[in-house]
Amino acid sequence: MISVNKRIEIDLPCGTFYDFSNLIIDLNGTLTVDGEFIEGVVERLKALSRVLNVYVLTADTYQSLEGLTMELRDGCCVNVHCLESGRGDLQKLAFLEELGRDHTIAIGNGFNDALILKESALGVCILGKEGAAAAALEAADVVFPSICDALDMFLKRYRFIATLRK
């Protein structure tokens, strides 16, 4: 696991302070639809990888990981981790714990993402074209209709104020 000293600090007017250094993102249904990157995702991941340690976790359902990884290599510092067969939710949780929950954002849409959405400093559920599991929706702090909207929140940090202040 590659980790570099990167961070986004967000101080909300309500007294809530976020100090993020890691971003874990599910691949299938979150960054991709039917095994293909959603338009605009790669550019946003490249921008975010300059300020956060970005990790993509996947079981490689569509067997498309090799081609997708090639798209991320040019000008991007995204770490891709392929899960073993078995309980993906527990593997993702172990990955989160190794990084540190308190400084990690998790983004996902599936049932196997619910644990990391609940246990991370900020859980973001994507309700995209492949849907979202009810458990993921319930576990998340924030829900977005698209991954691009969610990633933009971290690139345009004033959006945090409107969404997360108390």
N, C-alpha and C positions, 0 to 999 in steps of 0.2 A: 504494500500500500504506500503510495507516494503522497507525502504531505508537505506543503510549503507554507510559510507564514503569510497567509492572506486573510483578509477580514473585511466584513461590512458591519459597521456599528450604526444602530438606529436608536435614537433617543426620542420617544414619543412624548407629546405634551402632557400626557396623563401620568407620567412618571415611570412608564414601562421602558426598559432598556434591553435591546437585543445586541448581542455580540456574536455574530456568525463567522465561522471560518470554513465550514464544510457544507456541501450540498450533495445529498444522495437523491438520485432520480431513477425511477423505474423506467425501463425502455418500452416494452410493448404496451400499447394503449395509452401511454403517457407521452413519450417523445415520438412515437410512430403510430401509424394506422396501417394495418395489414402488412407490417414489416418494412414500411418505407417511412423515412423521416417526414414529419409534417413540415410544410413550407414555413421557413423563417426560423426553425428550431436551431439549425447548425450555427447560423450567424449569432444568435442569442447565446448559445452555449460557449462560443468562442469569446464573446465579450465577458460573460460571467466567469470564465476560467482565468481571466486576468485578476479578478478580485476575490475569488473563492476557490477552494479545492473542490473540484467537481468529480463526482463518482457516479457512473451509470451502472446499475445492477440489473442483471437479466438472467432468465432461464433460457433465453434464445429460442422462444417458441416457434418463430418463423424461420429459424436457421439462416438468419440474415446478418448475424453479428459481424462476420468478417468484412462484408461489403460496407456496412454502416460504420465500422471502425475506420475504414479507409477514408470516409468522408470527414471524420473528425480529426484526423492526423494533421492536416494542413493548417497551421496557425492556431492550434487549439491544444490546451493541456487538460484534456478530459481523460480520467482514468476509467477504464471499462473492466468490470468484474463479472465473469460468468458464474452463475450459481451451479452447484451440484444438483443432481436429481434428489428429490425428497422435499422436505419442508422448507420452501423458499422463504416463508415468513420468518422462521426462526433463524435462517441464515442471514437474512437482511437485518434482523434485530441484533445478531452477534456483530455484524459489520458496523452498525450504528454504535454499539457499545464500545467497540475498539476505537472508533473515531472520537467518541465523547458526545453524549446526548445534548449537553448544555450549549454547545456551539454548532449544532448541526440542524440544517433544514432538511426535511424529507418531502419529496413530491412523488405521488403515485395515484393509481386509480383502482387497483385490484384488491381482492380479499387478502392476498399475500402482502400487501402494503400497509394494512391497518395497524399492525403493531408498531412499525417505525413512524407512521403518522402520529400515533398517540404518544410515543415515547420521546420523540425528538423535540428540540426547543421550539420548532414551528412545523406543524404538519399541514401540507397543502394537497388537497385532492383535486384531480382534474376530471371533469365530467365531459369527456370528449366523445368522438364518434364511436369508440368501442365501449362506451358507458363507464360506469363506476359502481363498484360493489357498495352496498349499503353500509357494510362495516367500515369501509374506507371513508365514506362520507361522514359517518358518526365520529370517527377517530380524529378527523382533521380539524385544524383551527380555522382554516380558510378553504373555500371551494371556488374554483374558477372554471369557466366554460371551455377554456382552451389552454394548452401549455404555453403558447406565446404570451397570453395575458398574464399568466403566473410568472413567467420569467421576466417579463417587463416590470413587474412589481419590484424586483431586485435591481433592475437597471435604472428605474425611475423611482427612487426611494420615497418621494413625497406621497406616493400612492399608499404606503404603509399607514400614514396618518389617517387617511380616510377609512381604511379598512380595519385597522387594529387598535385604534385608540379607544379608551373606555369612556 
